[in-house]
Amino acid sequence: MLLQLSDEYVATAFALAQSCTHKGMDDAQSERYCDLMATGMGCLESILRNFRLPDPRKECRIRLRLATLMFEETENDMEAEEMLSKGVSISERSRLTDLKFAMQHLLARVMFKTKPKAALKAIEKVQHEVEALGLVNWMYAFRFLSISLLIQRGGNADSTLLLRSLTALASLAEQYRHAGVHVTAALVEAIVHLRSKSEEALDLAQRALATARTYQLDPTMHTMPQIPVLLSILDLASSLRVCRPKETATKLDAMQKQLDPISKNRVWSSDGHVSIPLGPVSNSDIYHDTAGIFALVEDGTCVLSIRWMAQANIYALGFLLSGIVSLTKTTDHENAIKILQQAIKCTQMKSDTSLTPLSWIVSRDEELRNLELFIRLHLVFAYCATSRWALAAKSIQETHDILGRAGIGAEQATKSVLLYLQGVCKQGTGDLQGAMEDFGSPLLCAQAKDRGCTFDRDIQTLSTLNKVLILRSTQAQQHEAESLLNSIQAYCTAHDNKALGSAFHIIKATTPNSGMPIVKVKQQIQAALNSAQVVSNNQLLCIIMNTMTLLFFKDIVGQQALKCGNAGRTFANKVHDPLWKVVADAMYGDTLERCGELTKAGEVKADGEAAWVQVPQGVKDSLQRQGVDKSM
């Protein structure tokens, strides 16, 4: 009776959490949830305290259930540890193998909250035990647990141990021909490499993905629809990291084909659990003996259950990656903005997570909030790329508001990007002093100790390039500008993303009063042009072609001058930047006049005059203070 009451109270609490989580619980609902959960747990405690249970299996299950609720719903870690330790002793005496290792599995997770090193050592000890007993399924379970906890902990030392654990897991899976385990290990390894700072990380990630691809036609994949989706997502992400437009277009199509049918796939659980098939087992009630770590599916196959992303999260991630691909095309920013806005809507969808702990729902919602935050940052980039400074500034403020309302402590990377984008908006509207204050923040200054390519360092390098351009507008700060530029030369030119190298080379080529030989200038511009063409970046090509017109074809008459000027104007029209359109139209119009094409020159210059109206007033004022004539 008490067991049944406990189940009913807990189920009612979970249902309440599901009904309230999207809009948040008020005080009364939160109190009711806590009362229901406390009553449900109290029923289990009463059984253990007041009844002598002759069946050790039943007692161990109750202990496992109660400890699970303590772990998920309370901070009573000490009580949970005591509950599990006693349960391990009982199950060991009674030879209840699955219950024993299930409790040790949970015990390690409980310990990890406060004693991560001790938890990892405990897992290592249990791994030796299950290996000695030849319990392959539990070898997998504890390997995956160790990998999960190492990922959560992070750190360079843990990365080495993590990769070693993944290699051991893959070898074990290959030995026992468990394709699902092997492909999952390969994909996790790819994720680890993509997050790594090492120079060979991308190549290692591609090798891991190649290993995963060898199982694409394996029958196991029909029971694991999440795996092909994750494979396509990681494959696309690896190409985006180095900005390879042709590759990303192909891989985007592949990802979208994988995403389209998932809503109709009955195997894909709405809460995102992945079931890795392991074969038949003798324990027909393994689900209850392991608290869901293992389960039996319809055909009697035992599966290892791993929590992953819910469908709503996957759709949002898919839209985000689609939006990023559109952003890299630089001629498809309107579509990118629409896609990113749709991605935000996906993060606000209500998922079916009935009868799951509140902690799981909160964790899922936190994932969605973080994903929404990341999407909004890319939306700001899209607005900046199309010179929509008011919308960009508004989106930055909305992002700050979301962080404040949700009580999220933004990570350093998020703070850096927001600050950088804020500086870009100020620079784009002519507030150079305000932009310099943002770009000069310690968050955006590279540290000498930094090594390898990281997201933070990329943002810091971009910030430095922006600072160089602003400092050059002041004659007295030319030396500081060139010193900053030289400090990032090695990083930019060696970066996997050729767009960064292209930006560096064109800024280097336009160093004022540098005394650089014309041959060196041409080499810098050629390097910038080659890199920009590799990544098909029209914004960079616009800057490069117009710079070539200014440096090499000013006051020149001839077909080469006309071709270069026309190319600069064409790219300026593609990027929808009014300031660059003014510059390109003015220079091309002058070239047309010198070549005697007065009618066409008038039309081109008229277009430039119309574009000048769209240039922010702050930029006009800044140019006027620097003595720059809009007619060039």
GUGULUM-191544 format. One record per residue (C-alpha): residue in three letters; x, y, z. Coordinates in steps of 0.05 Angstrom, whole numbers, padded with zeros to 5 digits, always signed. Layout:
N
ALAXYZ/...
***
This chain:
632
MET+00000+00000+00000/LEU+00055+00049+00019/LEU+00093+00032-00045/GLN+00031+00047-00086/LEU+00018+00112-00049/SER+00090+00133-00060/ASP+00085+00121-00135/GLU+00020+00161-00138/TYR+00048+00220-00100/VAL+00112+00222-00141/ALA+00073+00215-00207/THR+00026+00272-00186/ALA+00087+00315-00170/PHE+00118+00300-00237/ALA+00053+00317-00273/LEU+00049+00383-00236/ALA+00121+00399-00255/GLN+00106+00384-00328/SER+00044+00428-00329/CYS+00080+00488-00298/THR+00151+00484-00322/HIS+00143+00524-00387/LYS+00113+00584-00351/GLY+00147+00570-00285/MET+00118+00550-00218/ASP+00088+00601-00172/ASP+00100+00596-00097/ALA+00036+00556-00084/GLN+00052+00506-00139/SER+00124+00499-00116/GLU+00101+00486-00045/ARG+00050+00434-00069/TYR+00104+00400-00111/CYS+00151+00396-00051/ASP+00095+00369-00006/LEU+00077+00315-00057/MET+00149+00295-00066/ALA+00164+00295+00009/THR+00102+00252+00022/GLY+00122+00203-00033/MET+00192+00197-00005/GLY+00164+00193+00066/CYS+00125+00131+00046/LEU+00188+00096+00023/GLU+00226+00117+00086/SER+00169+00090+00128/ILE+00173+00022+00095/LEU+00248+00017+00109/ARG+00241+00043+00180/ASN+00179+00007+00204/PHE+00177-00059+00166/ARG+00224-00118+00165/LEU+00228-00138+00091/PRO+00242-00212+00081/ASP+00255-00202+00006/PRO+00324-00169-00003/ARG+00309-00152-00075/LYS+00248-00111-00055/GLU+00287-00075-00001/CYS+00344-00059-00049/ARG+00295-00033-00101/ILE+00262+00012-00049/ARG+00330+00038-00027/LEU+00350+00051-00100/ARG+00284+00086-00114/LEU+00289+00130-00051/ALA+00362+00147-00064/THR+00345+00165-00136/LEU+00292+00214-00112/MET+00340+00243-00060/PHE+00392+00253-00115/GLU+00343+00285-00164/GLU+00298+00324-00117/THR+00338+00343-00055/GLU+00407+00363-00030/ASN+00409+00306+00020/ASP+00472+00276-00011/MET+00498+00246+00055/GLU+00433+00209+00067/ALA+00432+00184-00004/GLU+00503+00158+00002/GLU+00486+00122+00067/MET+00423+00093+00036/LEU+00461+00067-00024/SER+00521+00041+00015/LYS+00476-00002+00058/GLY+00438-00024-00004/VAL+00503-00045-00038/SER+00521-00089+00022/ILE+00452-00122+00022/SER+00453-00135-00053/GLU+00524-00163-00049/ARG+00505-00212+00006/SER+00443-00232-00033/ARG+00480-00237-00099/LEU+00435-00186-00133/THR+00486-00165-00184/ASP+00446-00115-00225/LEU+00418-00080-00163/LYS+00487-00076-00133/PHE+00519-00043-00193/ALA+00459+00002-00205/MET+00467+00029-00135/GLN+00542+00038-00145/HIS+00526+00074-00210/LEU+00480+00122-00173/LEU+00528+00128-00114/ALA+00583+00153-00161/ARG+00535+00206-00189/VAL+00516+00228-00119/MET+00590+00233-00098/PHE+00608+00272-00161/LYS+00565+00331-00137/THR+00613+00345-00079/LYS+00673+00298-00088/PRO+00687+00291-00163/LYS+00756+00260-00155/ALA+00730+00208-00105/ALA+00672+00193-00152/LEU+00718+00180-00211/LYS+00763+00136-00168/ALA+00702+00097-00144/ILE+00681+00085-00216/GLU+00750+00061-00235/LYS+00748+00011-00178/VAL+00680-00015-00199/GLN+00704-00020-00272/HIS+00758-00068-00250/GLU+00706-00110-00214/VAL+00657-00115-00272/GLU+00715-00131-00319/ALA+00737-00187-00273/LEU+00666-00214-00272/GLY+00660-00207-00348/LEU+00596-00164-00343/VAL+00602-00130-00411/ASN+00538-00089-00405/TRP+00561-00059-00339/MET+00629-00046-00369/TYR+00594-00002-00420/ALA+00550+00031-00367/PHE+00608+00052-00323/ARG+00652+00072-00382/PHE+00597+00118-00407/LEU+00586+00145-00336/SER+00660+00160-00329/ILE+00661+00195-00397/SER+00600+00236-00379/LEU+00629+00260-00313/LEU+00696+00276-00345/ILE+00661+00319-00397/GLN+00624+00356-00343/ARG+00688+00369-00304/GLY+00729+00393-00363/GLY+00802+00412-00360/ASN+00863+00392-00402/ALA+00883+00335-00356/ASP+00813+00306-00359/SER+00813+00311-00435/THR+00871+00262-00439/LEU+00837+00214-00391/LEU+00772+00224-00429/LEU+00802+00205-00496/ARG+00835+00145-00464/SER+00767+00123-00436/LEU+00735+00132-00504/THR+00789+00090-00537/ALA+00780+00035-00486/LEU+00704+00037-00496/ALA+00711+00033-00572/SER+00759-00026-00566/LEU+00711-00062-00520/ALA+00652-00050-00567/GLU+00693-00074-00627/GLN+00713-00136-00589/TYR+00641-00155-00573/ARG+00613-00128-00639/HIS+00566-00078-00608/ALA+00558-00028-00664/GLY+00514+00019-00625/VAL+00565+00028-00570/HIS+00623+00037-00620/VAL+00588+00090-00662/THR+00565+00128-00600/ALA+00637+00128-00573/ALA+00662+00153-00640/LEU+00612+00211-00641/VAL+00628+00231-00569/GLU+00702+00230-00588/ALA+00687+00276-00647/ILE+00652+00324-00599/VAL+00712+00324-00553/HIS+00759+00340-00610/LEU+00715+00396-00637/ARG+00716+00428-00568/SER+00792+00420-00564/LYS+00844+00475-00571/SER+00895+00431-00605/GLU+00917+00445-00676/GLU+00902+00375-00700/ALA+00833+00374-00668/LEU+00795+00381-00733/ASP+00831+00324-00767/LEU+00820+00279-00706/ALA+00746+00297-00705/GLN+00740+00278-00779/ARG+00773+00211-00765/ALA+00724+00197-00709/LEU+00666+00216-00755/ALA+00695+00170-00809/THR+00693+00113-00758/ALA+00620+00129-00743/ARG+00603+00129-00817/THR+00626+00057-00825/TYR+00564+00037-00786/GLN+00513+00077-00826/LEU+00485+00015-00859/ASP+00486-00028-00797/PRO+00416-00053-00776/THR+00429-00024-00707/MET+00420+00046-00734/HIS+00346+00034-00746/THR+00337+00030-00671/MET+00380+00091-00658/PRO+00353+00147-00703/GLN+00389+00200-00662/ILE+00457+00174-00685/PRO+00452+00192-00760/VAL+00424+00260-00740/LEU+00482+00273-00692/LEU+00532+00249-00744/SER+00505+00298-00796/ILE+00504+00355-00745/LEU+00576+00344-00724/ASP+00598+00336-00797/LEU+00567+00403-00813/ALA+00597+00435-00751/SER+00667+00412-00770/SER+00661+00446-00838/LEU+00632+00510-00808/ARG+00692+00514-00761/VAL+00739+00525-00820/CYS+00687+00560-00864/ARG+00684+00516-00926/PRO+00622+00541-00964/LYS+00617+00485-01015/GLU+00624+00431-00962/THR+00575+00465-00915/ALA+00522+00470-00969/THR+00526+00396-00984/LYS+00528+00377-00910/LEU+00470+00423-00894/ASP+00426+00385-00944/ALA+00448+00319-00912/MET+00430+00345-00842/GLN+00362+00371-00864/LYS+00345+00304-00895/GLN+00361+00271-00828/LEU+00320+00321-00788/ASP+00257+00321-00831/PRO+00229+00253-00811/ILE+00246+00253-00736/SER+00178+00278-00713/LYS+00146+00216-00745/ASN+00197+00167-00718/ARG+00165+00127-00662/VAL+00232+00101-00638/TRP+00256+00172-00622/SER+00231+00187-00552/SER+00206+00258-00540/ASP+00250+00265-00479/GLY+00312+00250-00520/HIS+00335+00184-00490/VAL+00380+00142-00535/SER+00372+00067-00529/ILE+00436+00029-00547/PRO+00421-00044-00563/LEU+00465-00095-00527/GLY+00432-00162-00540/PRO+00391-00210-00496/VAL+00399-00216-00420/SER+00374-00267-00369/ASN+00342-00215-00322/SER+00272-00203-00348/ASP+00260-00146-00298/ILE+00325-00110-00310/TYR+00291-00042-00317/HIS+00269-00041-00244/ASP+00333-00073-00219/THR+00375-00018-00251/ALA+00328+00042-00243/GLY+00324+00049-00319/ILE+00398+00045-00335/PHE+00381-00017-00375/ALA+00313-00036-00405/LEU+00282-00089-00449/VAL+00250-00069-00515/GLU+00194-00106-00550/ASP+00238-00159-00583/GLY+00271-00176-00516/THR+00336-00139-00531/CYS+00370-00105-00472/VAL+00386-00032-00485/LEU+00430+00018-00448/SER+00391+00083-00439/ILE+00429+00149-00445/ARG+00398+00218-00437/TRP+00408+00263-00497/MET+00374+00323-00529/ALA+00298+00327-00535/GLN+00267+00336-00603/ALA+00254+00411-00592/ASN+00328+00422-00577/ILE+00348+00383-00639/TYR+00302+00424-00684/ALA+00328+00489-00654/LEU+00400+00466-00664/GLY+00384+00447-00736/PHE+00354+00515-00750/LEU+00414+00549-00717/LEU+00464+00512-00761/SER+00421+00527-00822/GLY+00422+00600-00803/ILE+00498+00600-00794/VAL+00507+00568-00863/SER+00463+00623-00893/LEU+00505+00675-00857/THR+00569+00647-00887/LYS+00541+00657-00957/THR+00540+00733-00945/THR+00487+00742-00999/ASP+00433+00705-00960/HIS+00429+00745-00897/GLU+00354+00758-00903/ASN+00342+00683-00904/ALA+00391+00674-00847/ILE+00352+00723-00804/LYS+00286+00686-00818/ILE+00317+00618-00802/LEU+00348+00643-00737/GLN+00281+00674-00716/GLN+00249+00606-00729/ALA+00303+00573-00687/ILE+00284+00619-00628/LYS+00211+00596-00635/CYS+00235+00523-00631/THR+00268+00538-00564/GLN+00201+00562-00538/MET+00162+00499-00558/LYS+00132+00458-00502/SER+00160+00387-00501/ASP+00125+00324-00476/THR+00165+00306-00414/SER+00109+00276-00372/LEU+00126+00236-00310/THR+00199+00259-00308/PRO+00234+00292-00249/LEU+00232+00367-00242/SER+00308+00368-00244/TRP+00307+00337-00313/ILE+00256+00387-00338/VAL+00296+00445-00308/SER+00359+00418-00340/ARG+00324+00412-00408/ASP+00297+00483-00402/GLU+00366+00509-00383/GLU+00394+00476-00446/LEU+00340+00510-00487/ARG+00355+00578-00454/ASN+00428+00570-00469/LEU+00412+00550-00540/GLU+00365+00609-00548/LEU+00421+00655-00523/PHE+00469+00627-00574/ILE+00418+00636-00630/ARG+00405+00708-00609/LEU+00479+00723-00613/HIS+00481+00698-00684/LEU+00419+00739-00700/VAL+00458+00801-00676/PHE+00515+00781-00722/ALA+00465+00777-00780/TYR+00438+00846-00764/CYS+00508+00875-00760/ALA+00527+00842-00826/THR+00469+00879-00860/SER+00483+00945-00824/ARG+00417+00942-00785/TRP+00448+00975-00725/ALA+00384+00993-00689/LEU+00359+00921-00693/ALA+00427+00895-00671/ALA+00429+00942-00611/LYS+00358+00923-00593/SER+00374+00848-00597/ILE+00435+00857-00553/GLN+00392+00891-00500/GLU+00339+00836-00506/THR+00394+00785-00494/HIS+00417+00821-00432/ASP+00344+00824-00408/ILE+00336+00749-00419/LEU+00399+00735-00378/GLY+00373+00780-00323/ARG+00302+00751-00321/ALA+00326+00679-00322/GLY+00380+00692-00270/ILE+00431+00660-00315/GLY+00504+00675-00300/ALA+00532+00687-00369/GLU+00596+00649-00384/GLN+00658+00688-00403/ALA+00650+00670-00476/THR+00579+00698-00477/LYS+00600+00762-00442/SER+00657+00770-00492/VAL+00613+00762-00552/LEU+00560+00809-00525/LEU+00613+00861-00510/TYR+00645+00853-00578/LEU+00579+00860-00614/GLN+00562+00921-00572/GLY+00628+00951-00595/VAL+00614+00934-00667/CYS+00547+00969-00663/LYS+00579+01031-00635/GLN+00633+01030-00688/GLY+00581+01019-00742/THR+00542+01080-00720/GLY+00603+01125-00712/ASP+00612+01123-00637/LEU+00687+01107-00641/GLN+00703+01127-00570/GLY+00649+01082-00542/ALA+00672+01025-00587/MET+00744+01033-00563/GLU+00720+01028-00491/ASP+00685+00963-00506/PHE+00742+00934-00548/GLY+00792+00955-00494/SER+00757+00914-00440/PRO+00801+00859-00408/LEU+00750+00809-00434/LEU+00770+00826-00505/CYS+00845+00830-00495/ALA+00884+00768-00513/GLN+00928+00740-00458/ALA+01000+00721-00472/LYS+00989+00653-00439/ASP+00933+00635-00489/ARG+00952+00578-00536/GLY+00915+00546-00593/CYS+00851+00566-00629/THR+00794+00579-00581/PHE+00727+00615-00587/ASP+00749+00667-00536/ARG+00814+00681-00573/ASP+00777+00687-00639/ILE+00733+00742-00610/GLN+00793+00776-00578/THR+00829+00775-00645/LEU+00769+00804-00682/SER+00765+00858-00628/THR+00839+00874-00639/LEU+00827+00882-00714/ASN+00770+00931-00700/LYS+00815+00970-00651/VAL+00869+00975-00704/LEU+00821+01007-00754/ILE+00796+01057-00702/LEU+00867+01075-00678/ARG+00888+01088-00749/SER+00838+01144-00754/THR+00880+01182-00703/GLN+00949+01201-00728/ALA+00979+01201-00658/GLN+00961+01127-00647/GLN+00989+01097-00711/HIS+01046+01063-00675/GLU+01000+01029-00625/ALA+00955+01006-00682/GLU+01012+00972-00718/SER+01039+00941-00654/LEU+00971+00910-00641/LEU+00966+00885-00713/ASN+01034+00852-00709/SER+01015+00818-00644/ILE+00960+00778-00677/GLN+00994+00764-00744/ALA+01016+00693-00729/TYR+00947+00674-00701/CYS+00909+00703-00761/THR+00953+00675-00816/ALA+00954+00605-00785/HIS+00879+00602-00769/ASP+00837+00547-00801/ASN+00784+00599-00820/LYS+00812+00635-00881/ALA+00765+00694-00870/LEU+00806+00716-00810/GLY+00871+00712-00849/SER+00840+00751-00906/ALA+00817+00807-00859/PHE+00887+00811-00829/HIS+00922+00815-00897/ILE+00877+00870-00924/ILE+00886+00911-00861/LYS+00961+00900-00865/ALA+00963+00921-00938/THR+00929+00988-00921/THR+00978+01007-00865/PRO+00984+01083-00872/ASN+01053+01113-00884/SER+01085+01045-00875/GLY+01137+01052-00929/MET+01120+00981-00950/PRO+01146+00966-01020/ILE+01091+00961-01072/VAL+01110+00889-01085/LYS+01096+00872-01011/VAL+01030+00910-01014/LYS+01009+00870-01075/GLN+01029+00805-01040/GLN+00986+00823-00979/ILE+00926+00840-01024/GLN+00935+00776-01064/ALA+00937+00735-01000/ALA+00873+00770-00976/LEU+00839+00759-01043/ASN+00857+00685-01046/SER+00832+00672-00976/ALA+00767+00711-00987/GLN+00753+00672-01050/VAL+00764+00606-01014/VAL+00710+00623-00963/SER+00666+00661-01014/ASN+00661+00721-00968/ASN+00630+00778-01007/GLN+00641+00828-00952/LEU+00716+00816-00953/LEU+00716+00815-01030/CYS+00680+00882-01029/ILE+00733+00913-00985/ILE+00790+00881-01024/MET+00766+00902-01093/ASN+00752+00974-01071/THR+00819+00977-01037/MET+00852+00955-01101/THR+00815+01009-01139/LEU+00840+01062-01089/LEU+00912+01038-01087/PHE+00925+01018-01159/PHE+00873+01050-01205/LYS+00860+01119-01177/ASP+00869+01170-01233/ILE+00881+01112-01282/VAL+00845+01106-01348/GLY+00834+01038-01380/GLN+00796+00972-01380/GLN+00832+00945-01318/ALA+00811+01006-01278/LEU+00739+00999-01302/LYS+00737+00924-01287/CYS+00764+00933-01217/GLY+00718+00991-01201/ASN+00657+00954-01228/ALA+00676+00892-01188/GLY+00681+00933-01124/ARG+00613+00964-01138/THR+00582+00896-01153/PHE+00605+00867-01087/ALA+00582+00930-01049/ASN+00512+00919-01077/LYS+00514+00846-01056/VAL+00532+00861-00983/HIS+00478+00915-00974/ASP+00525+00961-00936/PRO+00506+01034-00951/LEU+00574+01062-00932/TRP+00613+01015-00977/LYS+00562+01028-01032/VAL+00577+01103-01026/VAL+00652+01089-01030/ALA+00647+01041-01088/ASP+00599+01084-01129/ALA+00642+01146-01118/MET+00707+01113-01142/TYR+00674+01076-01200/GLY+00638+01140-01221/ASP+00704+01178-01222/THR+00736+01123-01264/LEU+00678+01125-01313/GLU+00685+01201-01319/ARG+00759+01195-01335/CYS+00743+01143-01388/GLY+00691+01189-01420/GLU+00628+01151-01399/LEU+00595+01211-01369/THR+00522+01187-01372/LYS+00537+01122-01336/ALA+00582+01159-01287/GLY+00524+01204-01269/GLU+00478+01145-01257/VAL+00529+01110-01213/LYS+00543+01172-01172/ALA+00468+01183-01163/ASP+00463+01114-01134/GLY+00518+01132-01086/GLU+00482+01196-01065/ALA+00420+01155-01051/ALA+00460+01106-01008/TRP+00491+01164-00969/VAL+00423+01180-00940/GLN+00422+01111-00907/VAL+00491+01120-00874/PRO+00483+01131-00798/GLN+00490+01204-00778/GLY+00544+01185-00728/VAL+00587+01157-00784/LYS+00577+01219-00826/ASP+00598+01263-00768/SER+00659+01219-00754/LEU+00681+01222-00827/GLN+00671+01297-00828/ARG+00715+01305-00766/GLN+00769+01264-00800/GLY+00764+01308-00862/VAL+00739+01252-00907/ASP+00697+01274-00966/LYS+00640+01227-00983/SER+00655+01237-01056/MET+00725+01209-01043/
***
